[in-house]
């Protein structure tokens, strides 16, 4: 289990961009399938956003780039590596946008903006080419909004979209819930509410109390398929990342209150 709080991390430069932020998930060092940062951008700036390229002695890894907007307004147009233009795109509270490495964004920050930024290695031989854009207010009325068992889950990014991960927005009933993911690696970026996380094998149990807001986020990553129990309160919400990608309707089920969930 990896647990990190943004307000306890140093500020670092993001790869291939003009931004600085808190490095929540470190790819490839955390052995997960993506990297992630918590970023705040002041109003009035003009910036460019692009995917990353990581070169090693034996390969060159290209990264798609995605943005969940927690707060603020940022307008962007995009330029591809073939010099064609697309957009405009509006990154505002509750929206998510995913871009392939081939797309660079030229942005105006109209209002102070807070983002969760993710970088995802593109598949060898079949990189994603789609730009995916979605807003909570729209997707909550669609088939991409699922009752996951103890709240709702809006699926911004699914297997059919061509990327190797899924990105979701989840709400939580103020309750205690036992979770297990046998076939997925799952990471929560809690953006609102209070959370107690209990985890660890029998005799080696651990517990962490976390609080988050628009000024800070808390990451809980079951990087080893860890069984864990979440106790949530105060309108808890999170952005979740799954690897491999979800098909669309997966949810949790329990045989009793003492059991960990089955997620399928």
N, C-alpha and C positions, 0 to 999 in steps of 0.2 A: 504494500500500500504506500502510495506517495501522497503526502499532504503538504500543501504550500499555501501561504497567505500572501497576497500581493504587497501589503504594507510592511512586510518583513523582508522583502527582497530588494536587492540593489537595482538601480536604474541602469539599463544597458541599451546599446544601439540595436535596432532591428536589422536583420539582413536585407540588403537590396532595397532600402527605403530611407527616407529622411526622418524617420521617427525614432523616439526612445520610449522604452517601456519596461515593464517587469516581466522577466522571463519565467513563465509558469511551467511550461513543458519543454524539455530540452531534447530535441531530436538530433542525432540518434542515441544520445547518451542515456536517456531514460528508457530506452528499448520499447517505446511506443511508436505508433505509425504516423506521428505528426509532431509539429512544434507549435507552441502557443505563447502569446504575450498579452498583457493588459496594458492598454495605451490610452493616454489622454492628450488631446490636441487642442491648443488654444484657438479661439476664433480669429478670423482674419488672415490665416495662413494659406498659402498656395503650396501644395505638396504633390509629389508623385508617389504612387504605390505600385509595387511590382512583385512578382514571384522571385524566389531565390534560386541560385545555382550553387551547388556544393561540389567542388572538384576534389577527387582523390587520385592517387597514382594509377588506379585501375578503372575509374569510371567518373562520369559526370552526372550528377543527380539534379533534375529540374523539379521545382516545387510549384504547385498551384497555390493560390493565396485566397483566403476567405476572411470576411469581416462581419461580426455581429455587433450591431450598434446598441449600446446600453442607454446612451443619452446623446442629445445634440443633433446637428444637421450638417451633412457634408455632401456636396454635389460633385459628381465626377463624370467625365467623359473618358473613353478608353481608346487606345491605339494598339493595334496588333503588330506582331513582328513583320507583317506584310503591308504595314502602313495604312490599313483600313481603319475607319473610326466607327465607334458604336456609342450608344448612350443617348441622352444622359442617364446616369444612375443617381438615385437619391438615397444616401445612407442616413436613416433617421431612427429614433428609438423603436426597438422591436423589429428591425429589419435585418436580414441576412443576405449577403452576396458572396458568391464563389466564382473565381476567375481562373482560367488556365494560365500556365506560365507565360504563354505567348501574348497575354494582354497586360498592358501597363495602364494605370489610371492616372489622370491628371485632375487634381481635386482642388476645390475651394471650400474652406471650412467656414460655414456661415454662422455656426453657433458652436461653442465649446463642445467637443465631441469625445465620448469615451467608447472605446472599442475593445472587443476581444478579437485578436488577430491570429489566424492559424495558417500554417504552412504544411502542405501535404505532398510527399514525394509522388510524382506522376508514374503511372504504370509503364513498365518497359514495353515499348512497341505499340502501346495503345493509350496514349495520354488523353485525358478528358479534354474536350474542345468546347463544351457548352458553358455559357455564362448562366448561373443559376441565381435568381433573385426572388425573395419572398418576404412577406410581412406577416407578423403574428395576427394582425387584425383580419387579414384575408384568409390565411390558412386555418384559423380556428373554425371557419365555416366550411371546411373542405374535408375530404376523406383522409387528408394528411394529419388530422387531429384525432388522436387515439386516447382512449381511457387506458392508462398503463397499469392500473390496479389500485393505485393510491393517489391519483391525481390525473392531470391531462398531459399529453405529450404531442407537441407540434413538430412534425418531421420536415425540416427545411431541405435536407439532402438525403436521398435514398440511393440504393443500388442502381436503379433505372436511370439516374442522372449521370452515371459514368465515372464517378469519383470513388476511390477505395474506402472512404469512410462515410458515416452518417453524422449529421449535426441536427440536434433536436433542442427544443425549449420545453422544460418540464415545470409543472406546478406540483405542489405536495399538500396533501391533507395534513393538518397538524396532528401528527401521529408517529408511532414507532413502526418501522418496517424493516424486515429482514430480507436482504437481497443477495442473489448469486447469479453470476453469468458464466455458464460453462463454455459457451461457443463464441463469446465476444470479449474483447477488452474494452472497458468502459471508463470514461473520465467525466466527472462533474466539475463544472465551473459554477459555483454558487454565486449568484449575483444579487440575491435579496434574502433576508431572513436570518434565522439562527439555526445552527445544526450541531448535533452531537453525533460523532462517528465512533462506533465501537467495532473493533476488529481484532484479529489475531487468533491463533489456535488455543485450545483449552490449556489453561495454565500460563499462557503468554498473552493474555488479553490486554489491549491498549484502548485508550479513549482520548478523543480530541474534541474540544468545544470551539466552535467557529462562529463568527458573526461577520456578515458582509453587507455592503451597501453600494451606492453608485460611486463611492470613493474607494472601494476595496472589494476584491473578490477572493474566494477561497477555493482551492482546487483539491479534489479528492479523487485519486486515480487508483482503480483496482487493477494495477499493472500485472498482477500475478493471478488474476481471476479470484481475488480475495473475497471470501464471504464477509459481509459487513452488515451492521445494523445502523440505520439512520433514524434519529429523533429530530423532527423538524418543527419549527414554529415561526410565527410572525410573517406569514405569507411567503414562505420559502419558494424560491425559483432558481432554476439552474439552466445553463447551456451544457448539453451532454454531447460527447463524441464517442462513437462506436466504431470499432474495427473488428471484423470486416463490416461493410455497410449493411444496414437493415433493408429488408425487402419492403416493409411498410406497415404491417399490422401487428408486429410483435408486441407482447405485453407480459406482465408478471401474473402468476397464479400461485396459490398456496393451498396445501392440504390441511393446514392448521396454523394457528397463530404462533406456534413455537417452531415452525419449519421455515427454512430459507426458501426463497421463491424459485420457481421454474420460469425461465424467460424464453418464450418461443412464440 
